[in-house]
Amino acid sequence: MDTRVVTAHLPTELAEKLDGLAERLDRPRGWIVKEAVASYVALEEKRHRLTLEALADVDAKRTLDHAEVEAWAAGLGKPKRARRR
């Protein structure tokens, strides 16, 4: 796998927490940073994809009005009625 060095300045307190975490996990700081950045990038990519999907829903008029959402939310936590047979 090709790699590239990326430099970042961290606040001292955060760098010290990173050092402590590396020691506790017995892992290099670089490994922890790589894992953290990979998780953050994946999260942001998912957030962006979901935003685009939501905007497509709005464009396609697949929306609910505020009153419908309030009615749905008001029913949360209420016991469901038993069905009659």
LOLUM-391152 format. One line per field, with one value per residue: residue number from 0; residue in three letters; chain; x, y, z of N, C-alpha, C, O in turn. Coordinates in Angstrom, 2 decimals. Layout:
REM residues N
nr	c(NUM/...)
rest	c(ALA/...)
kette	c(A/...)
n_px	c(X/...)
n_py	c(Y/...)
n_pz	c(Z/...)
ca_px	c(X/...)
ca_py	c(Y/...)
ca_pz	c(Z/...)
c_px	c(X/...)
c_py	c(Y/...)
c_pz	c(Z/...)
o_px	c(X/...)
o_py	c(Y/...)
o_pz	c(Z/...)
***
This chain:
REM residues 85
nr	c(0/1/2/3/4/5/6/7/8/9/10/11/12/13/14/15/16/17/18/19/20/21/22/23/24/25/26/27/28/29/30/31/32/33/34/35/36/37/38/39/40/41/42/43/44/45/46/47/48/49/50/51/52/53/54/55/56/57/58/59/60/61/62/63/64/65/66/67/68/69/70/71/72/73/74/75/76/77/78/79/80/81/82/83/84)
rest	c(MET/ASP/THR/ARG/VAL/VAL/THR/ALA/HIS/LEU/PRO/THR/GLU/LEU/ALA/GLU/LYS/LEU/ASP/GLY/LEU/ALA/GLU/ARG/LEU/ASP/ARG/PRO/ARG/GLY/TRP/ILE/VAL/LYS/GLU/ALA/VAL/ALA/SER/TYR/VAL/ALA/LEU/GLU/GLU/LYS/ARG/HIS/ARG/LEU/THR/LEU/GLU/ALA/LEU/ALA/ASP/VAL/ASP/ALA/LYS/ARG/THR/LEU/ASP/HIS/ALA/GLU/VAL/GLU/ALA/TRP/ALA/ALA/GLY/LEU/GLY/LYS/PRO/LYS/ARG/ALA/ARG/ARG/ARG)
kette	c(A/A/A/A/A/A/A/A/A/A/A/A/A/A/A/A/A/A/A/A/A/A/A/A/A/A/A/A/A/A/A/A/A/A/A/A/A/A/A/A/A/A/A/A/A/A/A/A/A/A/A/A/A/A/A/A/A/A/A/A/A/A/A/A/A/A/A/A/A/A/A/A/A/A/A/A/A/A/A/A/A/A/A/A/A)
n_px	c(0.84/0.58/1.76/1.49/2.96/1.43/1.20/0.18/-0.76/-1.40/-3.33/-1.60/-2.73/-4.40/-2.51/-1.09/-3.05/-3.28/-0.74/-0.96/-3.04/-1.85/0.14/-1.38/-2.76/-0.69/0.23/1.51/1.55/1.00/-0.55/-2.91/-3.74/-4.13/-6.28/-8.22/-8.54/-9.40/-11.87/-13.24/-13.29/-14.82/-17.25/-17.93/-18.16/-20.39/-22.30/-22.42/-23.38/-25.91/-27.06/-27.21/-29.02/-31.27/-31.78/-32.46/-34.84/-36.41/-36.48/-37.96/-40.36/-40.90/-41.76/-42.75/-45.21/-44.91/-46.92/-47.63/-45.31/-45.21/-47.55/-46.85/-44.64/-45.89/-47.21/-45.28/-44.05/-46.48/-48.73/-49.56/-52.73/-54.59/-55.29/-58.47/-60.04)
n_py	c(-1.17/2.14/5.01/8.24/11.00/13.06/16.08/17.46/19.97/19.66/20.59/20.87/19.49/17.61/16.15/15.03/13.36/11.62/10.44/9.09/7.30/5.79/4.55/3.04/1.32/0.06/0.72/2.38/5.99/6.92/4.86/5.08/7.65/7.24/5.39/6.99/9.12/7.69/6.72/9.13/10.23/8.28/8.59/11.25/10.95/9.26/10.93/12.95/11.51/10.72/13.25/14.09/12.16/12.86/15.43/14.73/13.37/15.53/17.03/15.25/15.44/13.79/14.10/15.01/16.94/19.31/18.94/16.25/14.95/15.79/14.53/11.86/11.74/12.31/9.98/8.19/5.91/5.43/2.87/0.24/-0.43/-3.43/-5.74/-6.52/-9.62)
n_pz	c(0.00/-0.91/0.80/2.39/3.94/6.29/7.93/11.00/13.29/16.66/19.51/22.61/24.83/23.57/22.11/24.22/25.28/23.14/23.22/25.68/25.09/23.06/24.52/26.38/24.63/23.47/20.92/18.00/17.77/15.20/14.11/15.60/14.87/12.13/12.18/13.43/11.60/9.35/10.29/10.72/8.12/6.79/8.16/7.46/4.67/4.57/5.76/3.84/1.61/2.59/2.89/0.22/-0.70/0.82/-0.18/-2.78/-2.26/-1.40/-3.77/-5.29/-4.11/-1.94/0.92/4.29/5.98/8.69/10.65/10.29/11.13/13.79/14.75/14.44/16.19/18.61/19.10/19.83/22.20/23.31/24.34/22.09/20.63/21.17/18.61/17.21/16.63)
ca_px	c(0.00/1.31/1.41/1.93/3.08/0.61/1.57/-0.88/-0.46/-2.45/-3.16/-0.76/-3.55/-4.84/-1.32/-0.78/-4.05/-2.88/0.40/-1.47/-3.80/-0.89/0.80/-2.35/-3.09/0.56/0.21/2.16/0.66/0.60/-1.63/-4.12/-4.14/-4.66/-7.60/-9.13/-8.82/-10.21/-13.23/-13.83/-13.55/-15.96/-18.44/-18.25/-18.63/-21.76/-23.14/-22.59/-24.26/-27.26/-27.55/-27.60/-30.25/-32.36/-32.10/-33.17/-36.20/-37.10/-36.73/-38.99/-41.56/-41.11/-41.58/-43.89/-45.31/-44.58/-48.02/-47.53/-44.19/-45.63/-48.52/-46.10/-43.82/-46.77/-47.61/-44.15/-44.08/-47.83/-48.97/-50.36/-53.99/-54.69/-56.16/-59.64/-60.06)
ca_py	c(0.00/3.41/5.91/9.62/11.65/14.25/16.70/18.27/20.53/19.36/21.26/20.08/18.59/16.50/15.35/14.25/12.29/10.67/9.70/8.17/6.25/4.93/3.73/2.07/0.34/-0.49/0.97/3.65/7.13/6.98/3.90/5.66/8.78/6.67/4.84/8.10/9.84/6.80/6.71/10.44/10.37/7.40/9.23/12.42/10.47/8.78/12.12/13.63/10.66/10.83/14.58/14.09/11.37/13.66/16.49/14.09/13.14/16.82/17.35/14.33/15.71/12.73/14.78/15.07/18.27/19.37/18.37/14.79/14.54/15.98/13.49/10.61/11.83/12.27/8.59/7.38/5.57/5.06/1.45/-0.04/-1.10/-4.82/-5.93/-7.38/-10.70)
ca_pz	c(0.00/-0.93/1.90/2.26/5.24/6.48/9.20/11.61/14.60/17.63/20.80/23.51/25.64/22.72/21.82/25.43/25.34/22.10/23.77/26.71/24.42/22.38/25.54/26.90/23.60/22.97/19.47/17.65/17.59/13.80/13.89/16.19/14.03/10.88/12.49/13.72/10.35/8.51/10.84/10.48/6.69/6.47/8.71/6.64/3.38/4.77/6.00/2.55/0.79/3.13/2.57/-1.19/-0.80/1.39/-1.14/-3.90/-1.78/-1.42/-5.17/-5.79/-3.30/-0.95/2.20/5.20/6.56/10.11/11.44/10.21/11.97/15.18/15.09/14.58/17.41/19.76/19.32/20.30/23.61/23.73/24.07/20.89/20.94/20.73/17.45/17.37/15.63)
c_px	c(0.89/0.85/1.96/1.97/2.23/0.96/0.41/-0.40/-1.66/-2.24/-2.41/-1.58/-4.02/-3.67/-0.94/-1.78/-3.73/-1.71/-0.07/-2.23/-2.86/-0.20/-0.15/-2.65/-1.87/0.59/0.95/1.12/0.14/-0.55/-2.95/-4.63/-4.75/-6.07/-8.63/-9.51/-9.69/-11.66/-13.93/-14.19/-14.74/-17.26/-18.87/-18.74/-20.07/-22.71/-23.42/-23.55/-25.70/-27.87/-28.00/-28.88/-31.45/-32.76/-32.83/-34.62/-37.01/-37.45/-37.86/-40.29/-41.91/-40.82/-42.85/-43.99/-45.12/-45.66/-47.98/-46.42/-44.56/-46.61/-47.81/-45.31/-44.69/-47.19/-46.49/-44.29/-45.46/-48.04/-49.85/-51.63/-53.96/-55.64/-57.33/-59.62/-61.46)
c_py	c(1.24/4.26/7.29/10.22/12.91/14.80/17.54/18.77/20.27/20.21/20.32/19.07/17.37/15.58/14.48/13.11/11.21/9.82/8.67/7.01/5.27/4.00/2.64/0.96/-0.40/-0.44/2.26/4.77/7.20/6.03/4.46/6.81/8.26/6.12/5.96/8.85/8.98/6.78/8.03/10.63/9.51/8.03/10.42/12.01/9.97/9.96/12.84/12.83/10.77/12.21/14.66/13.29/12.16/14.79/15.93/13.79/14.43/17.19/16.50/14.47/14.55/13.31/14.65/16.50/18.17/18.72/16.84/14.26/14.69/14.90/12.15/10.63/11.74/10.84/7.70/7.12/5.22/3.58/1.28/-0.77/-2.53/-4.91/-6.82/-8.43/-11.07)
c_pz	c(0.00/0.25/1.62/3.66/5.24/7.86/9.71/12.96/15.51/18.87/21.75/24.30/24.82/22.37/23.02/25.60/24.31/22.58/24.80/26.09/23.72/23.37/26.07/25.91/23.07/21.44/19.19/17.49/16.16/13.48/14.41/15.33/12.73/11.09/12.70/12.44/9.43/8.98/10.54/9.01/6.28/6.96/7.85/5.25/3.48/4.97/4.68/1.65/1.27/2.86/1.13/-1.40/-0.28/0.43/-2.36/-3.51/-1.81/-2.87/-5.75/-5.01/-2.36/0.43/3.04/5.71/8.07/10.98/11.43/11.11/13.45/15.62/15.30/15.90/18.66/20.09/19.83/21.79/24.13/23.44/22.84/21.31/20.41/19.56/17.79/16.28/15.29)
o_px	c(1.82/-0.32/2.79/1.08/2.29/1.01/-0.25/0.30/-2.79/-1.10/-2.59/-1.18/-4.03/-3.83/-0.52/-1.40/-3.88/-1.70/0.38/-2.09/-3.07/0.02/0.24/-2.79/-1.99/0.93/1.02/-0.03/-1.03/-1.43/-3.98/-5.83/-5.77/-6.96/-9.75/-10.68/-10.61/-12.58/-15.10/-15.27/-15.59/-18.27/-20.05/-19.63/-20.88/-23.80/-24.54/-24.42/-26.61/-29.08/-29.06/-29.74/-32.52/-33.95/-33.72/-35.52/-38.18/-38.57/-38.62/-41.23/-43.08/-39.77/-43.90/-42.98/-45.17/-45.34/-48.26/-46.58/-44.25/-46.52/-48.14/-45.31/-44.27/-47.50/-46.74/-44.62/-45.60/-47.58/-50.76/-51.62/-53.38/-56.67/-57.20/-59.24/-61.69)
o_py	c(1.36/4.23/7.49/9.97/13.72/14.06/18.24/18.06/20.60/20.51/19.10/17.91/16.25/14.36/13.34/12.02/10.02/8.61/7.53/5.87/4.06/2.82/1.48/-0.20/-1.36/-1.42/3.14/4.53/7.52/6.36/4.34/6.91/8.78/6.36/5.88/9.17/9.49/6.81/8.04/11.12/9.96/8.00/10.57/12.65/10.23/9.97/13.28/13.41/10.90/12.32/15.23/13.69/12.12/15.06/16.59/13.94/14.42/17.61/16.96/13.69/14.35/13.04/14.23/17.19/17.09/18.03/16.20/13.24/13.82/14.40/11.41/9.64/11.17/10.53/6.56/8.03/4.77/3.08/2.08/-1.59/-2.81/-4.23/-7.76/-8.16/-11.95)
o_pz	c(0.80/0.63/0.73/4.47/4.31/8.84/8.94/13.68/15.16/19.24/21.69/24.43/25.33/22.35/22.86/26.02/24.58/22.38/24.79/26.53/23.79/23.10/26.19/26.29/22.31/20.77/20.05/17.13/15.93/12.68/13.76/15.09/12.28/10.28/12.21/12.24/8.81/8.16/10.16/8.69/5.52/6.25/7.54/4.70/2.59/4.40/4.44/1.01/0.45/2.63/0.83/-2.20/-0.87/0.25/-2.90/-4.33/-2.21/-3.15/-6.60/-5.21/-2.03/1.02/2.54/5.85/8.64/11.95/12.44/11.78/14.26/16.74/16.22/16.64/19.66/21.24/20.22/22.56/25.27/22.41/22.59/22.22/19.36/19.52/18.58/15.14/14.46)
***
